[in-house]
């Protein structure tokens, strides 16, 4: 009879199952003193340390294992996965990247390590800027993925990561090319078809987006709510028969992921809104917001305090040295700020139709430059850290980014709405840059925010009371910013005025930016440039007051 060996990790496993991760980590450390070669125990200990918040201990342990284990070892994959998780939790992608580069130095051409390097670079860039930005390091990531041969086991994963990088950078043609080839190889892969449909939608390729969504629905009508959501906003008359029943079936599922519930509810709301059933539509939007709040909690008290801190900091003296401007070349900055759905896209599109202006859209380069120079943290803390030296570095990095977008233009615009929270930051670094603040009737703004399914939902909009409170905080911050605007840097632009008398208003704010009038500015809708915004359908049409 074979004796059954006792499980030396049983006590540790019980502690982990009970959520007692501090205790589990201590047990693991004790076991490892007696059994130092038990890699499985070491991994479990690192996982427990991650869960317990002992990030430094987990990082040291995972880094050691990452360097010690052969790539083909059965434990290498979980070590790499948890090392990546450590980087997420600690925001220390540099440590992960350094470790991967060290391994690649001795194992050049290793597909697993090349993929990991590209992913680490991409995740590091995402941690600094969730939006598109000038990121030369992403070119290295793309090159690393391109070296992985088609016969490699990592090839498919590498191609999908490549598509995500192109999508993030709004390189739509490149994303299409990668994803279309992938779908041709794997026509039954609905997840990749969904990525392709989303890419088409982001580029405003409505026909391709809708046809791909319809193909997904035909293959599996309950696969995802995303195809219905895309159709409901891009071409609602193409909604297939039975869509309501399928979406309701999804919403009835108790185990439906909150992100899917959010999309399904908004698709249903949009369908009812198109029928004129506003009460039913609003009920569905409310259900969607409830799902998002369950997934992504929000602290309105914390946000209100941050807005108040920024309000108190408005009007401080710029720290940038204007003498530096004489040495600068290339395009200068224009900022368009305001609440979402307040007219920032229309305002920028009119500017972008001017021959001297490049409309960059909602780019993250300014926020990224600030993070690179003063670090991550609340905007008020970042602002407090911007002295003359920091301002010069931020300014140079941002102007270099603008030069990369359009070196031949006089101006490059940035229309990230949330930069209204960075107005004081902008004034410290760019006291010479025009800032156009767009606003719209509060009810129109808040209703539009509430009923729009943003790709990254606005957490403050999940509760109508908190949305109103956030809006009041925004209004107070803007009031303080304008009161402190002694140099006339800011321009207050009413969306209602713009659509009522577009030429007069556009002439005025172009003049504020130092631009002569150009008749083509009101024909912005003829441009082929995609607008990565919820307003992408509207900006393809002439100005109207809808």
N, C-alpha and C positions, 0 to 999 in steps of 0.2 A: 504494500500500500504506500502511495506517494504522499509524503507529508506536505500539507499546504503551508507555504511560507506566509507569515503575518505581513500585512500591509503596513509598512513603517510610516506611511503618510496618512493613515486613516483618521487620526486626530486632526491633522491639518485640513483634510478634506471636509470634515464635519464643520470646522470653524469657518471655512470658506463658504460652505453651503448656508450657514447661518448668518453670513454677512459680517462675521467677526474677523475682518481682514488684518487688523493690527495683531490680534492673537495668532492668526494663521502665519503671518510673517515671522513672528517670534518662534513659533514651532518649527517652521522651515529652517530658520537660521540654526536652531539647536540640532536638527537632524543633519544638516550639512557639516557640522563640526565633526560628526561621527562618520558621515558618508559623503565626503567632499566630491566624489566623482558622479554623484547622482544628478545628472543634468535635468531630469524631469522634475526633481524636487527644487532645483535652482530656478527653473522657469516658473513653477508654482509660487515660489517665494517672491519672485519679481512681480508676478501678477498681483499677489496679495499686497505688496508694497505700493504698486500703482493704485490699487483700489483704496488703500488706506491713506493715500496722499504722501507717502514717503518717496517722493520723486527722485531725490538725490541718490538714495540707496538703490532704487530700482534701476536708475540710469547707469550707475557704476556696474551693477550686476549684469545687465543686458549688454553693455558695451564689452565687458570681458568675454561673455559667451559669444558675442558676435565675432570677435577676433579669433576666438579659439576653435570654433566649430568649422569643419569643412562645409562648403556650400551644399554638398550632396548628403550631408548628415541628416537623419530623419528629424532632428530637433532644430535644424537651422531655420526652417520656415516659421515655426512658432516664435523663435527668438527674434527673427527679423520683424515679424508682425507686432510683437510687443515692444520692440525697440521703436518702431514707428508710432505706436500708441503713446509711448513715453514722450516722443517729440511733440505729439499733439498736445498732451496735457501740460507739458512744461514750456511749450512754444520754443523748444530748443532744437530746431531742425539743423542748426549748424553742427551740433555734436553728431547727429545721425549722418549728415553729409560727409563730415570729416572721416568718420569710421568707414563709410563706404568707399571713399576715395583711397584710403589706406589699403583696403582689401583689393581694390582694382589695380593698385600699383604693383601688386604681386600676382594678380590674376587678370591681366588685360584681356578683353574680349569675352569675359564671362557675362552671359546674357542676363542672368538673375541680378547680378550686381549693377549692370548697366541700367536695367529697368529700375532698380531701387534708387540709383543716383538721380535719374530723371524724375522719379516720383518725389524724392526728397526736395529737389530744387523747386518743383512745381508747388508742393505744399508750403514751402517757405515763402514763395512769392504770394500765394493765396493768403497766408497769415498776415502779410503786410498790406495787401490790396485786394479786396474781393472783386474789384472791377478791373477792366482792361488797363494796362499801363505799359510803358516802355520798360522792358525787362530783358536785357541782353543775355542774362543767365538762362532764360527759357530757350534761347537758340542752342545753348549747350545741351539742354535736356532733349531738344528735338534731334540734335546730332547723335546723341547717345542712343536714342530709340531707333534711329535710322540705321545704326550699325548692327542691330539684331536681325539675323538672317531669317528668311521665311520658314526655313526648316527647324528653327529653334522652338522649344516648348514655350518660350516667353513671347513669341511673335504676336500672337493674337492680343495678349494683354498689352503689349507695347503699342500696338496699333490703336487700341481703345484709349490708352493714355495720350497718345499723340493727338487723337481726335479731340479729347477734352482740352488739351493745351490750345489747339487751334480755335476751338469754340470759345474758350475763355478770352483769348486775344482778339476775338471777332474776325478771325481769318477764315471767313465762311467758305470760300472756294476750296481751301486746303482741307477743312473739316469735311465738306461734302465728298471730296475725292477719297479720303480715307474710309469714311463710313459707307459710301456707295459700294466700294470694292469689298468691304467686309460683308455687307448684306448680300452681295453677289455670291460670296463663298458660303455664307450661312443664311440662306433665305428664310429659314424657320426661326431665326433668332429675333424674337420680338423686342427684346431689350435694346438691341442695337438699332432696330428699325425705329424704336421710340426716340433714341438719341438723334437719329437722322431727321425724323419729323420735327423735333425740337430745334435742331439746327436750321432747318428750312424756315421754321416760324420766326426764329430770331433774325434771319436775314430778310424777312418779309417776302419769302418765296411762297405766297399763299397757295397756289395751285399744287405745288409739290408737297407742301406741308399737309394739306387736306387730303390729297390722294394717298399719301403714306399713312396718315391716321386712319383713313377708311380701310386700307388693307389690313392694318393691325386689328381693327374692330371686326372685320370679316373673319380673320383667323381665330380670334378669341375675344368676344365682346366684353368679357369680364377681366381682361388682362390688366388694364389700368384705366384710371379716369383721365389721364393726360390727353389721349387722343380726342376725347369729347370736349375737353376744355379748350384745346387749340381750335377745333372746328367752331365751337360756340362763339369765339371771339374773332376768328379770321373770316369764316364764311358760314354763318349760322344756317343759311338755307340748305347747306349740304349735309346737315345733321341726319344720320341714317334713321330709318324707322326702328322703333324699339329702343332708342337711346334712353328715353325716360325710364323705361322699365329696368334696363341694365344699370343705370346710375342709381336708381332706388334700391336695387338688389345689393349693390356695393355698400350703400349707406346703411342697409339693414344688417350688414355683417358686424358682429360684435368685435371681431379680432382685426378689423380693417385698420391698417396703419394710419396714424393721424395725418400724415402728409397726403395720403391717398384720399382720406375723408375730406380734407380741405379742398382738394381739386374736384372731387365728385360733387360736393356741395356747391362750389362756385359754378361748375358747369350746369348744374340743375337751376341755379339762380339765374344764370344768363339765359337759359332756355325760357324760363317763366317771364323774365324781363322782356325778351323779344316778343312774347305774346301779349304784353301789356299787363301781366298779372304781378303788379309790383309788391303786393302784400306777400304773396307766396315767394317771390324772388328774394325779398328782404329776409324772410324766415330762413331760406337756404343760405344766404350770405352769413347770417348769424350763426348757423350751424358750422359753417366753414371756419369762422373765426374762433369758435369754441374749440374746434379740433386743433387749430394752430396754437392757441393759448395752452392747451394741454401738453403740446409738444415743446413749446418754447415759452416758458414763463417770463413775465415782464414785471419789473419793479417801477411803478410810476413815481413813487416817492423819490427813489434814487435819481430818476431821470429829471424830475422837477428840480431837485437840488443842483444837478449839473447845469441845467439851463440858467438857474439863478446865479451860480458861480460865474458862468460865462457873461451874464448880464453885468455883474459887478466889475468884471475885468475890461469891459468895453471902454474904449477911449484912451488906453494907455499909450504912451509915446512910442512911435515906431523905433525899432532898434537897427534897422537896415541903414547902411551908409550909402546915400544917393550918389556919391562920387564914383561908386563901383559901376554905375550904369554906363558911364562913358566908355568902359572897356568891353561892354556886352555887344554881341551881334546875334543875329537870328531873330525869330519871332518873339513878340512880347505876349503877356498873359491878359486874357479877359475871363472873368468869372461870372457865371450865371447861377444864381442861388435862389432858393425858395422851398416851400413845401412841395412834396410830390403832387402832381396833377394840378400845378398852379400856372402852367404855361412856360416852363423852362425849355421844353423841347421846341415849341414853336418859336420862341425868342431866339434860341440858338440857330435854328434852321434859317431864319431870316438873315442872321449875321453870317452864317456859313455860305450863303449864296453870293456874298460879296467877294469879288476877286482877290481881295487882300487878306481874306480870313479863311482859316481852316477850322471846321467844326469838329472837335475831337470827341464830343459826346460826354458820357458819364465816365470819365477816366479817373483812375485812382492815383495818379502820379503825385499830386500834391500831398495827399495823406501818406503815401509811401515815403516821400522825401522826409516828411516830419518824423515818421517812425524810424527811418534809417539814421536820422541825426539825433533825436532826443529820446527815442525808445517808445514802446507801447504804453498805453495807459489812457485814462480819461482825457478828453480834449483839454479840459481846464488845467490838468497837470502838465500836459505837453506844452500848452501855451506858457505856463509859468517857467518852463525850461528853455524858452527861446531867447537867448541873449544875442548880442551883435554877431558873435562868431557863428552861433547856430543858424541865425537868420541868413548869413552869407552862404553857408553850406546848403541850406534848404533851397535858397534862391537859385544857386548854380545848378543843383541837381534838377530842379523843376524846369529851368530854362533849357537845359540840355535835353530833357525829355521833349519839350515843345519843338526843339530843333529836329529831333528824330521824326516827329510826326509830319512836319511840313517846313523844311528849312527855307523855302523860297517865299513864304508868306510873311506878312507884317505881324499878324496876330494869330494865336491859336486859342480857341475857347475851351473852357471846361464847364460843363453844365450839370455837375453833380449836385442835386438838390440839397443833400445833407451838408454841403459846405456852408450853409447858413450858420451852422454852429462854429465854423472856422473863420468867420468874417474878421474877427480881431486878429487871428493868426495870419490871415492873408494880408491885413493892413500892416502888420509888423514886418513881414517879409517883402510885400509888394505894395508899398504906399503909393506907387505910381500906376497900379493896375486898375482899370475900370471894374466895378462890381455892379452887376445888374440884378436887382432883387425883384423877382416876379411874385405877384400875389393875385388872388382871385377871391370872389365872395366866399366867406368862411363856410357857408352851407354847401356850396358847390364843391369846394376843395375837400371838405371832410367826407361828403357823400361819395365823391369819386374815389377817394382813398379807400373807403370802407367797401366799395363794390368792385374794386380792381384786384385781381389775383396776381400780385407782383411775384416775380420769380423768387425773390427773397422777401417774404411778407413783412410788412411794417408791424412790429409787435405792439406798438402803442395803439394800433387801430383795432385790436381785437375786442375792445370794450368801448362802446360809444362815449361813456362818461370819461374814460381815460383819454380817448382821442380828443375830446373837447378840452380836457385839462392840458394835454400836450400842446394843443394849438394855442391856448392862452399863453403858455410859457414861451412858445415861438414868437407870438406877437410882442410880448414884453421884451424879448431879446432883440427883435428887430427895431423896436422903438428906441431902446438904449443905443443900438448901433448907429441909427440915423442921427440921434442927438449928439453923438460923439464924432460925427463925420464932418470935422471942421474943414477938411480939404476938398469937400465935394466929390469924393471918390465914388460914392454910391448913387445909383439911379433907381428910383422907385417906379416899377412898371406894372400897371394894372392890366390884367388879361382882358377884362371887359373893354377897356379903352383900345387895346391893340386890335381886337376883332371888330370893333365898331368903326375905327378909322385907322386901318393898318399902315397906310403910307405916312400919315402925319406922325404917328407914334414911332414907327420904325425909323423915320428920318431923324427924330429927336434922339433916340437912344444910340443910333449909329454915330451921330455927331458927338454924343457924350464919350464915345469910344475913340474919337478922333478920326472917324471915317466919313468920307463924302458919300452922298447918296448914289446908289446904283439901282436902276430900274429892275434888274434881275433879282433883287432881293425878295420881291414878292412872288417870284416864281420858283421858290425853293422846292416845291413839290415835284418839280421836273428832275430833281437830282436822283441818281441811282444809289446813293449812299444809304445803307440800311441804318435805321435808328434803333439801337438796342434799348428800348424803353416800352412801357405799356402804351405809349402814345404812337406806336409805329404805324398804325393804320391811318390815324388822323394826319400825320405829317406827309402822307402821300397825296393829300388833297389840298385844294386852295383853301384859304382862310374862310371859316364860317363861324357862326355864333351858336352852333349846337352845343 
